[in-house]
Amino acid sequence: MIAIKVENISKLYRLGNTGTGRLREDIRFWLKRPNATRHLLWALKDINFDINQGEVMGFIGNNGAGKSTLLKIISSITTPTTGRISGRGSIASLLEVGSGFHGDLTGRENIYLNGNILGMKNHEIKNRFDEIIAFSGVEELIDTPVKHYSSGMYMRLAFAVAAHLNPEILIVDEVLAVGDVEFQRKCLGKMKEISGRKGKTVLFVSHNTQALQNLCDRVITLHKGNIIDMGRPADVITNYLKSADNNYLEQSYDAPASAPGNDYIRIKKIAIQYDTEIFDIRTPFSVKFEFWYNDPEPGILIAGIHLFNMAGECIFDVASKGAQLQAGLITGECLIPGNFLNNGAYYLSIVFVKDTTQRLFYFEGCLSFNIEDFRENTAWFGKWMGYVRPSFPVILNQQHVL
Amino acid sequence: MKHNESWDWEINAKTKWFDWNLREIVSYKDLLFRFVRRNLIASYQQTVLGPFWVFIQPVLTTLVYYIIFGKVVKISTGGIPPVLFYLSGILFWSFFSDCLNGTMYTFLQNASIFSKVYFPRLIVPVSNVISHSIRIGIQLLLFIIIYLYNIATIGMVGNYYIFITPFLLLLTAGFGLGGGLIISVFTAKYRDLDYALQFLLRLFMFATPVVYPASIVPEKYRFWYWLNPLTVITETFRAAYFSNEPVHYIRLTLCTIEVVGLLVLGITLFKKKELKIMDVV
């Protein structure tokens, strides 16, 4: 039995042009003048798919792929430009948690307010009220205005309400991306519990490929408003990661004149290379670089690589041994083993130093890349803690038998 | 597979005219009253005098008008005790302008929640109007106390038409809501309207018998003057409380037709545009 049928859904946005000229643009648009097509963007193009009752469907794609727009259309928040969606069963969407929370109202009032906004009736909230408070863990402050809550408590209370919704179709967008690790664990656990219930249909957008893999029955990849892939989570996610274009894995230049650098150093090429299909935490990779060296008074040259995470924290700073080199083309390489870095996004810089003190050239943020997560035999799929992710053995031994 | 053709809900590219879907609004009545409660609680949080502001505002305004228009400019009140005269005008005018102002920025003020959750958007302006109705209900008690005091001390005439008061309030709310709904669709798109509207609203107050009686309006403008629903409402109210004249049924009927027409137009336009408008806010 089909729960949601999506047919020929397209969505056209008119971009920009706020302020003056608005009315003129509008009139042009009504008159269908060709000029009016300048600021148009198809956020979704002719989308078709069915979701069966009880199925958990995941959506993945880069920013701007149309995931959120699609969920907004299915949630009736905005209308499609063309097409039709038909469905069976009550529907509730969580595109954010804590919608309508009012700082001046108490936690108790806000539970009712938020619950009503999400479509719950007073008696339903009343029945689950104790459960909601217990889940949120803010019992003592339930009669305090929420503006006095810490942001963590605020989020917990907000999610607690959302988690006790009981629609037949549930739409969830990225709400799990917030909060601390402990909170994420709780949310994902609840998500799994909800999606595991019989007959519950869930639409789930996330960047967390691990969560998608664990929770979903099928996954759809969106790219620039089109469905480019749909099927078993493992296959779809693998394809998505292979094609991921958020990485900047190589820079190369043909001639010194156009290459980045200065009189001493010109970068010919810098690249990250790996042999596997997917770049995940297990993958060893190397940073390979080539540069033109043109120092009239060559000294002892050192090349160093600085790796940063996206928060700008330096993960490591490694350097070559000092070498007496002549002007010309030089190549270098740094090998980084697998099972070393944690998953996440990184960027790196390369530095050239002469005679240990004189910085010849610093090529900042020249490459960026994403290390995907990989896990086996574990039920935990929130963000793994730590900067590094070594696979040191942890061994258990039975000493006694009771 | 015949049963596969029966869907519970459907989303289409085209929204229909006259698709008010009142049943859906009824199913969200818990939310409606929750918003009313929120509006009332939240508006007096962190104020020292709290709910007393409901009284203080009209009393202070009455006092100011009494001094400026009554004592300084000396505009006639048509034989009605000045305090009651100004208070009655102020109550209806502020009720109208609160309903209108509370409705006409619906999309702008609720953009963040409207872009994340679906519920019938009409709930928001209607809950606003209900909150203001509760306020004016309380304010009318104040009016009635002063009114009874005046009857006891100076012996005024009034007549049984005072029981038409709830209907007059309903008309005022409908006028504010209907007008506000229409305007809300445009303020979302064209922000300039905001400036123009606040100016027009101030002008409109002077086209309404708030600080002067309708009887001083020159004969040649009267036809147009009485087309203003608020003129009919305010003057009907005053006639009921301060004279023994019967209700002017023709004017009241015309006023009702205008208000109902505006409300139907407002709800229709609002329902038609409520989702599409969010793409431009």
Interface residues (C-beta under 8 A of the other chain):
Chain A: M1 I2 K5 Y13 R14 R22 L23 D26 K72 I73 I74 S75 S76 I77 T78 T79 P80 T81 T82 G83 R84 I85 S86 G87 R88 G89 S90 I91 S93 L95 E96 S99 G100 H102 D104 L105 E109 Y112 L113 N116 I117 L118 G119 M120 K121 N122 P145
Chain B: N4 W7 D8 W9 E10 I11 N12 A13 T15 Y28 D30 L31 R34 R37 R38 I41 A42 Q45 Q46 I113 F114 S115 K116 V117 Y118 F119 K189 Y190 L275 K276 M278 D279 V280
